[in-house]
Amino acid sequence: MKVEQIATWVGLFTAVAGAAANYGITENKVATLEQKMSELYNVEEIRVLERRLTTLEVSLENVKDAMGGIEVTDTSEIQSRTSVNQSRIRALQNQIERIETAIEQIRQKLDRLNSSPL
């Protein structure tokens, strides 16, 4: 074998050995990273939180549906009727006051008639 061939084979062997070493180092780093990630993120805890989130989302949708079924009453007609009734009540109070005044005047006349000598 010539020196050039030996140098080529040594170069190829060195490149393959370097690639294998890099592959091993990369695999080790990935395994370490996965272990650290699993320590940071407890998968079961995440699943529990996901289930709770799903439950909350469903509850929120139910509340939205229930709120959609609530009708807002138009109160303008009720307010109008109330205003009319208040006017009627004031008119009745005025009539009562006039009647009470008339009754008082009649009593006073009766008292004068009863107290006057015949």
KAUR-V775885 format. One record per pair of residues at least 12 apart in sequence whose ideal C-beta (glycine too) atoms are under 6 Angstrom apart, sorted by the first residue. I is the first residue (numbers start at 1). J is the second residue. D is the distance in Angstrom with one decimal. If there is no record, write none. Layout:
# KAUR-V775885
I|J|D  I|J|D
This chain:
# KAUR-V775885
none
